[in-house]
Amino acid sequence: MEGVKELLEHIIKSIVDNPEQVEIKEIPGERVVIYEVRVAPEDLGKIIGREGRTAKAIRTIIAAVSLKKGKKAVIEILE
């Protein structure tokens, strides 16, 4: 989806210590777009956050933007 991947990338790169190691793969589907996010191993905790709060906040923002574009977004944080 246009703009959503860039927004997600901007948010994640702003949080991590190693922004050059951020990789986001977009897998488009009919109604759902999956974003696979990979970060440096030492940045994984920053993306997930305490009790998953940061990851949940990122997912909420991306879900809201995606719904305005008529699709559902799923973010998978990979190790």
Backbone as XML, in Angstrom:
<?xml version="1.0"?>
<chain id="A" units="angstrom">
  <residue number="1" name="MET">
    <atom name="N" x="0.844" y="-1.180" z="0.000"/>
    <atom name="CA" x="0.000" y="0.000" z="0.000"/>
    <atom name="C" x="0.884" y="1.235" z="0.000"/>
  </residue>
  <residue number="2" name="GLU">
    <atom name="N" x="0.511" y="2.147" z="-0.806"/>
    <atom name="CA" x="1.300" y="3.341" z="-0.978"/>
    <atom name="C" x="1.361" y="4.167" z="0.297"/>
  </residue>
  <residue number="3" name="GLY">
    <atom name="N" x="2.544" y="4.460" z="0.744"/>
    <atom name="CA" x="2.736" y="5.313" z="1.915"/>
    <atom name="C" x="2.779" y="4.588" z="3.241"/>
  </residue>
  <residue number="4" name="VAL">
    <atom name="N" x="2.120" y="3.453" z="3.345"/>
    <atom name="CA" x="2.050" y="2.740" z="4.627"/>
    <atom name="C" x="3.408" y="2.132" z="4.965"/>
  </residue>
  <residue number="5" name="LYS">
    <atom name="N" x="4.043" y="1.509" z="3.989"/>
    <atom name="CA" x="5.354" y="0.905" z="4.226"/>
    <atom name="C" x="6.364" y="1.977" z="4.627"/>
  </residue>
  <residue number="6" name="GLU">
    <atom name="N" x="6.325" y="3.122" z="3.965"/>
    <atom name="CA" x="7.243" y="4.211" z="4.272"/>
    <atom name="C" x="7.010" y="4.749" z="5.682"/>
  </residue>
  <residue number="7" name="LEU">
    <atom name="N" x="5.746" y="4.866" z="6.075"/>
    <atom name="CA" x="5.413" y="5.319" z="7.430"/>
    <atom name="C" x="5.935" y="4.325" z="8.456"/>
  </residue>
  <residue number="8" name="LEU">
    <atom name="N" x="5.690" y="3.039" z="8.226"/>
    <atom name="CA" x="6.156" y="1.995" z="9.129"/>
    <atom name="C" x="7.682" y="2.030" z="9.244"/>
  </residue>
  <residue number="9" name="GLU">
    <atom name="N" x="8.343" y="2.168" z="8.117"/>
    <atom name="CA" x="9.810" y="2.219" z="8.101"/>
    <atom name="C" x="10.315" y="3.433" z="8.884"/>
  </residue>
  <residue number="10" name="HIS">
    <atom name="N" x="9.688" y="4.570" z="8.704"/>
    <atom name="CA" x="10.081" y="5.791" z="9.413"/>
    <atom name="C" x="9.917" y="5.626" z="10.926"/>
  </residue>
  <residue number="11" name="ILE">
    <atom name="N" x="8.796" y="5.073" z="11.356"/>
    <atom name="CA" x="8.537" y="4.873" z="12.786"/>
    <atom name="C" x="9.595" y="3.945" z="13.388"/>
  </residue>
  <residue number="12" name="ILE">
    <atom name="N" x="9.836" y="2.827" z="12.731"/>
    <atom name="CA" x="10.772" y="1.840" z="13.275"/>
    <atom name="C" x="12.200" y="2.381" z="13.281"/>
  </residue>
  <residue number="13" name="LYS">
    <atom name="N" x="12.612" y="3.032" z="12.214"/>
    <atom name="CA" x="13.973" y="3.578" z="12.168"/>
    <atom name="C" x="14.185" y="4.659" z="13.222"/>
  </residue>
  <residue number="14" name="SER">
    <atom name="N" x="13.121" y="5.339" z="13.625"/>
    <atom name="CA" x="13.214" y="6.367" z="14.664"/>
    <atom name="C" x="13.429" y="5.761" z="16.046"/>
  </residue>
  <residue number="15" name="ILE">
    <atom name="N" x="13.038" y="4.509" z="16.225"/>
    <atom name="CA" x="13.098" y="3.851" z="17.534"/>
    <atom name="C" x="14.423" y="3.123" z="17.748"/>
  </residue>
  <residue number="16" name="VAL">
    <atom name="N" x="14.935" y="2.463" z="16.712"/>
    <atom name="CA" x="16.080" y="1.568" z="16.865"/>
    <atom name="C" x="17.424" y="2.303" z="16.885"/>
  </residue>
  <residue number="17" name="ASP">
    <atom name="N" x="18.463" y="1.610" z="17.361"/>
    <atom name="CA" x="19.826" y="2.159" z="17.374"/>
    <atom name="C" x="20.551" y="1.903" z="16.053"/>
  </residue>
  <residue number="18" name="ASN">
    <atom name="N" x="20.093" y="0.896" z="15.301"/>
    <atom name="CA" x="20.734" y="0.519" z="14.037"/>
    <atom name="C" x="19.733" y="0.631" z="12.878"/>
  </residue>
  <residue number="19" name="PRO">
    <atom name="N" x="19.385" y="1.853" z="12.474"/>
    <atom name="CA" x="18.358" y="2.012" z="11.429"/>
    <atom name="C" x="18.764" y="1.416" z="10.080"/>
  </residue>
  <residue number="20" name="GLU">
    <atom name="N" x="20.058" y="1.283" z="9.832"/>
    <atom name="CA" x="20.507" y="0.724" z="8.560"/>
    <atom name="C" x="20.210" y="-0.771" z="8.448"/>
  </residue>
  <residue number="21" name="GLN">
    <atom name="N" x="19.907" y="-1.423" z="9.575"/>
    <atom name="CA" x="19.613" y="-2.856" z="9.551"/>
    <atom name="C" x="18.112" y="-3.158" z="9.520"/>
  </residue>
  <residue number="22" name="VAL">
    <atom name="N" x="17.285" y="-2.128" z="9.414"/>
    <atom name="CA" x="15.835" y="-2.330" z="9.359"/>
    <atom name="C" x="15.450" y="-2.811" z="7.961"/>
  </residue>
  <residue number="23" name="GLU">
    <atom name="N" x="14.731" y="-3.937" z="7.909"/>
    <atom name="CA" x="14.228" y="-4.474" z="6.640"/>
    <atom name="C" x="12.727" y="-4.690" z="6.773"/>
  </residue>
  <residue number="24" name="ILE">
    <atom name="N" x="11.979" y="-4.190" z="5.810"/>
    <atom name="CA" x="10.536" y="-4.376" z="5.812"/>
    <atom name="C" x="10.134" y="-4.961" z="4.471"/>
  </residue>
  <residue number="25" name="LYS">
    <atom name="N" x="9.485" y="-6.113" z="4.540"/>
    <atom name="CA" x="9.020" y="-6.790" z="3.323"/>
    <atom name="C" x="7.500" y="-6.695" z="3.292"/>
  </residue>
  <residue number="26" name="GLU">
    <atom name="N" x="6.970" y="-6.205" z="2.193"/>
    <atom name="CA" x="5.527" y="-6.043" z="2.025"/>
    <atom name="C" x="4.995" y="-7.210" z="1.196"/>
  </residue>
  <residue number="27" name="ILE">
    <atom name="N" x="4.017" y="-7.928" z="1.758"/>
    <atom name="CA" x="3.404" y="-9.049" z="1.056"/>
    <atom name="C" x="1.930" y="-8.700" z="0.827"/>
  </residue>
  <residue number="28" name="PRO">
    <atom name="N" x="1.598" y="-8.223" z="-0.378"/>
    <atom name="CA" x="0.220" y="-7.810" z="-0.642"/>
    <atom name="C" x="-0.711" y="-9.000" z="-0.860"/>
  </residue>
  <residue number="29" name="GLY">
    <atom name="N" x="-1.928" y="-8.851" z="-0.377"/>
    <atom name="CA" x="-2.969" y="-9.840" z="-0.597"/>
    <atom name="C" x="-4.209" y="-9.122" z="-1.101"/>
  </residue>
  <residue number="30" name="GLU">
    <atom name="N" x="-5.301" y="-9.866" z="-1.250"/>
    <atom name="CA" x="-6.524" y="-9.264" z="-1.762"/>
    <atom name="C" x="-7.095" y="-8.221" z="-0.801"/>
  </residue>
  <residue number="31" name="ARG">
    <atom name="N" x="-7.199" y="-8.612" z="0.474"/>
    <atom name="CA" x="-7.760" y="-7.686" z="1.470"/>
    <atom name="C" x="-6.790" y="-7.348" z="2.591"/>
  </residue>
  <residue number="32" name="VAL">
    <atom name="N" x="-5.710" y="-8.118" z="2.687"/>
    <atom name="CA" x="-4.752" y="-7.960" z="3.781"/>
    <atom name="C" x="-3.352" y="-7.762" z="3.215"/>
  </residue>
  <residue number="33" name="VAL">
    <atom name="N" x="-2.604" y="-6.849" z="3.812"/>
    <atom name="CA" x="-1.209" y="-6.652" z="3.461"/>
    <atom name="C" x="-0.390" y="-7.022" z="4.696"/>
  </residue>
  <residue number="34" name="ILE">
    <atom name="N" x="0.591" y="-7.906" z="4.496"/>
    <atom name="CA" x="1.446" y="-8.331" z="5.596"/>
    <atom name="C" x="2.786" y="-7.612" z="5.473"/>
  </residue>
  <residue number="35" name="TYR">
    <atom name="N" x="3.237" y="-7.056" z="6.586"/>
    <atom name="CA" x="4.545" y="-6.414" z="6.636"/>
    <atom name="C" x="5.438" y="-7.229" z="7.559"/>
  </residue>
  <residue number="36" name="GLU">
    <atom name="N" x="6.501" y="-7.795" z="6.993"/>
    <atom name="CA" x="7.469" y="-8.542" z="7.790"/>
    <atom name="C" x="8.604" y="-7.590" z="8.143"/>
  </residue>
  <residue number="37" name="VAL">
    <atom name="N" x="8.818" y="-7.404" z="9.433"/>
    <atom name="CA" x="9.814" y="-6.454" z="9.914"/>
    <atom name="C" x="10.985" y="-7.212" z="10.533"/>
  </residue>
  <residue number="38" name="ARG">
    <atom name="N" x="12.181" y="-6.881" z="10.085"/>
    <atom name="CA" x="13.404" y="-7.441" z="10.674"/>
    <atom name="C" x="14.270" y="-6.276" z="11.141"/>
  </residue>
  <residue number="39" name="VAL">
    <atom name="N" x="14.795" y="-6.404" z="12.357"/>
    <atom name="CA" x="15.711" y="-5.405" z="12.903"/>
    <atom name="C" x="16.929" y="-6.142" z="13.459"/>
  </residue>
  <residue number="40" name="ALA">
    <atom name="N" x="17.949" y="-5.391" z="13.833"/>
    <atom name="CA" x="19.130" y="-5.989" z="14.457"/>
    <atom name="C" x="18.693" y="-6.684" z="15.750"/>
  </residue>
  <residue number="41" name="PRO">
    <atom name="N" x="19.324" y="-7.805" z="16.093"/>
    <atom name="CA" x="18.919" y="-8.549" z="17.302"/>
    <atom name="C" x="18.881" y="-7.688" z="18.572"/>
  </residue>
  <residue number="42" name="GLU">
    <atom name="N" x="19.824" y="-6.761" z="18.687"/>
    <atom name="CA" x="19.844" y="-5.910" z="19.884"/>
    <atom name="C" x="18.730" y="-4.863" z="19.901"/>
  </residue>
  <residue number="43" name="ASP">
    <atom name="N" x="18.080" y="-4.641" z="18.757"/>
    <atom name="CA" x="16.974" y="-3.680" z="18.682"/>
    <atom name="C" x="15.599" y="-4.331" z="18.835"/>
  </residue>
  <residue number="44" name="LEU">
    <atom name="N" x="15.559" y="-5.646" z="18.877"/>
    <atom name="CA" x="14.284" y="-6.357" z="18.937"/>
    <atom name="C" x="13.459" y="-5.934" z="20.153"/>
  </residue>
  <residue number="45" name="GLY">
    <atom name="N" x="14.106" y="-5.806" z="21.299"/>
    <atom name="CA" x="13.409" y="-5.402" z="22.512"/>
    <atom name="C" x="12.827" y="-4.006" z="22.423"/>
  </residue>
  <residue number="46" name="LYS">
    <atom name="N" x="13.515" y="-3.114" z="21.713"/>
    <atom name="CA" x="13.013" y="-1.739" z="21.562"/>
    <atom name="C" x="11.743" y="-1.700" z="20.726"/>
  </residue>
  <residue number="47" name="ILE">
    <atom name="N" x="11.685" y="-2.543" z="19.699"/>
    <atom name="CA" x="10.512" y="-2.579" z="18.828"/>
    <atom name="C" x="9.314" y="-3.201" z="19.545"/>
  </residue>
  <residue number="48" name="ILE">
    <atom name="N" x="9.578" y="-4.244" z="20.323"/>
    <atom name="CA" x="8.488" y="-4.919" z="21.030"/>
    <atom name="C" x="8.043" y="-4.094" z="22.234"/>
  </residue>
  <residue number="49" name="GLY">
    <atom name="N" x="8.998" y="-3.558" z="22.978"/>
    <atom name="CA" x="8.670" y="-2.720" z="24.129"/>
    <atom name="C" x="8.269" y="-3.532" z="25.348"/>
  </residue>
  <residue number="50" name="ARG">
    <atom name="N" x="8.118" y="-2.838" z="26.436"/>
    <atom name="CA" x="7.733" y="-3.488" z="27.685"/>
    <atom name="C" x="6.321" y="-4.045" z="27.559"/>
  </residue>
  <residue number="51" name="GLU">
    <atom name="N" x="6.197" y="-5.340" z="27.776"/>
    <atom name="CA" x="4.923" y="-6.063" z="27.669"/>
    <atom name="C" x="4.267" y="-5.888" z="26.298"/>
  </residue>
  <residue number="52" name="GLY">
    <atom name="N" x="5.077" y="-5.618" z="25.278"/>
    <atom name="CA" x="4.559" y="-5.499" z="23.912"/>
    <atom name="C" x="3.871" y="-4.186" z="23.607"/>
  </residue>
  <residue number="53" name="ARG">
    <atom name="N" x="4.045" y="-3.207" z="24.464"/>
    <atom name="CA" x="3.320" y="-1.938" z="24.276"/>
    <atom name="C" x="3.745" y="-1.175" z="23.024"/>
  </residue>
  <residue number="54" name="THR">
    <atom name="N" x="5.039" y="-1.147" z="22.748"/>
    <atom name="CA" x="5.515" y="-0.422" z="21.565"/>
    <atom name="C" x="5.004" y="-1.085" z="20.290"/>
  </residue>
  <residue number="55" name="ALA">
    <atom name="N" x="5.110" y="-2.406" z="20.225"/>
    <atom name="CA" x="4.622" y="-3.135" z="19.048"/>
    <atom name="C" x="3.123" y="-2.912" z="18.856"/>
  </residue>
  <residue number="56" name="LYS">
    <atom name="N" x="2.387" y="-2.918" z="19.950"/>
    <atom name="CA" x="0.939" y="-2.706" z="19.866"/>
    <atom name="C" x="0.619" y="-1.296" z="19.354"/>
  </residue>
  <residue number="57" name="ALA">
    <atom name="N" x="1.378" y="-0.314" z="19.825"/>
    <atom name="CA" x="1.161" y="1.068" z="19.377"/>
    <atom name="C" x="1.462" y="1.218" z="17.886"/>
  </residue>
  <residue number="58" name="ILE">
    <atom name="N" x="2.556" y="0.604" z="17.435"/>
    <atom name="CA" x="2.906" y="0.647" z="16.007"/>
    <atom name="C" x="1.811" y="-0.014" z="15.188"/>
  </residue>
  <residue number="59" name="ARG">
    <atom name="N" x="1.340" y="-1.175" z="15.649"/>
    <atom name="CA" x="0.274" y="-1.889" z="14.926"/>
    <atom name="C" x="-1.009" y="-1.060" z="14.857"/>
  </residue>
  <residue number="60" name="THR">
    <atom name="N" x="-1.335" y="-0.354" z="15.935"/>
    <atom name="CA" x="-2.543" y="0.479" z="15.972"/>
    <atom name="C" x="-2.457" y="1.607" z="14.944"/>
  </residue>
  <residue number="61" name="ILE">
    <atom name="N" x="-1.320" y="2.269" z="14.887"/>
    <atom name="CA" x="-1.140" y="3.376" z="13.933"/>
    <atom name="C" x="-1.253" y="2.866" z="12.499"/>
  </residue>
  <residue number="62" name="ILE">
    <atom name="N" x="-0.549" y="1.787" z="12.197"/>
    <atom name="CA" x="-0.550" y="1.245" z="10.830"/>
    <atom name="C" x="-1.934" y="0.704" z="10.458"/>
  </residue>
  <residue number="63" name="ALA">
    <atom name="N" x="-2.632" y="0.097" z="11.420"/>
    <atom name="CA" x="-3.984" y="-0.407" z="11.147"/>
    <atom name="C" x="-4.925" y="0.738" z="10.793"/>
  </residue>
  <residue number="64" name="ALA">
    <atom name="N" x="-4.815" y="1.845" z="11.510"/>
    <atom name="CA" x="-5.681" y="3.000" z="11.247"/>
    <atom name="C" x="-5.424" y="3.576" z="9.856"/>
  </residue>
  <residue number="65" name="VAL">
    <atom name="N" x="-4.170" y="3.722" z="9.493"/>
    <atom name="CA" x="-3.818" y="4.255" z="8.174"/>
    <atom name="C" x="-4.274" y="3.294" z="7.075"/>
  </residue>
  <residue number="66" name="SER">
    <atom name="N" x="-4.091" y="2.002" z="7.300"/>
    <atom name="CA" x="-4.463" y="0.992" z="6.305"/>
    <atom name="C" x="-5.964" y="0.941" z="6.072"/>
  </residue>
  <residue number="67" name="LEU">
    <atom name="N" x="-6.730" y="1.051" z="7.140"/>
    <atom name="CA" x="-8.187" y="1.019" z="7.004"/>
    <atom name="C" x="-8.692" y="2.183" z="6.160"/>
  </residue>
  <residue number="68" name="LYS">
    <atom name="N" x="-8.029" y="3.332" z="6.276"/>
    <atom name="CA" x="-8.417" y="4.475" z="5.446"/>
    <atom name="C" x="-8.174" y="4.177" z="3.968"/>
  </residue>
  <residue number="69" name="LYS">
    <atom name="N" x="-7.233" y="3.292" z="3.700"/>
    <atom name="CA" x="-6.921" y="2.913" z="2.319"/>
    <atom name="C" x="-7.705" y="1.684" z="1.879"/>
  </residue>
  <residue number="70" name="GLY">
    <atom name="N" x="-8.556" y="1.153" z="2.768"/>
    <atom name="CA" x="-9.437" y="0.056" z="2.403"/>
    <atom name="C" x="-8.869" y="-1.341" z="2.556"/>
  </residue>
  <residue number="71" name="LYS">
    <atom name="N" x="-7.770" y="-1.482" z="3.264"/>
    <atom name="CA" x="-7.177" y="-2.799" z="3.478"/>
    <atom name="C" x="-6.830" y="-2.975" z="4.947"/>
  </residue>
  <residue number="72" name="LYS">
    <atom name="N" x="-6.557" y="-4.225" z="5.302"/>
    <atom name="CA" x="-6.119" y="-4.525" z="6.652"/>
    <atom name="C" x="-4.625" y="-4.803" z="6.621"/>
  </residue>
  <residue number="73" name="ALA">
    <atom name="N" x="-3.893" y="-4.310" z="7.613"/>
    <atom name="CA" x="-2.449" y="-4.534" z="7.663"/>
    <atom name="C" x="-2.112" y="-5.419" z="8.852"/>
  </residue>
  <residue number="74" name="VAL">
    <atom name="N" x="-1.200" y="-6.339" z="8.625"/>
    <atom name="CA" x="-0.703" y="-7.220" z="9.681"/>
    <atom name="C" x="0.806" y="-7.008" z="9.737"/>
  </residue>
  <residue number="75" name="ILE">
    <atom name="N" x="1.315" y="-6.739" z="10.930"/>
    <atom name="CA" x="2.754" y="-6.545" z="11.102"/>
    <atom name="C" x="3.317" y="-7.728" z="11.855"/>
  </residue>
  <residue number="76" name="GLU">
    <atom name="N" x="4.284" y="-8.386" z="11.240"/>
    <atom name="CA" x="4.973" y="-9.518" z="11.885"/>
    <atom name="C" x="6.399" y="-9.075" z="12.162"/>
  </residue>
  <residue number="77" name="ILE">
    <atom name="N" x="6.784" y="-9.149" z="13.424"/>
    <atom name="CA" x="8.144" y="-8.796" z="13.810"/>
    <atom name="C" x="8.932" y="-10.097" z="13.875"/>
  </residue>
  <residue number="78" name="LEU">
    <atom name="N" x="9.904" y="-10.232" z="12.968"/>
    <atom name="CA" x="10.680" y="-11.460" z="12.850"/>
    <atom name="C" x="12.013" y="-11.325" z="13.556"/>
  </residue>
  <residue number="79" name="GLU">
    <atom name="N" x="12.509" y="-12.448" z="14.055"/>
    <atom name="CA" x="13.822" y="-12.446" z="14.721"/>
    <atom name="C" x="14.904" y="-12.721" z="13.724"/>
  </residue>
</chain>
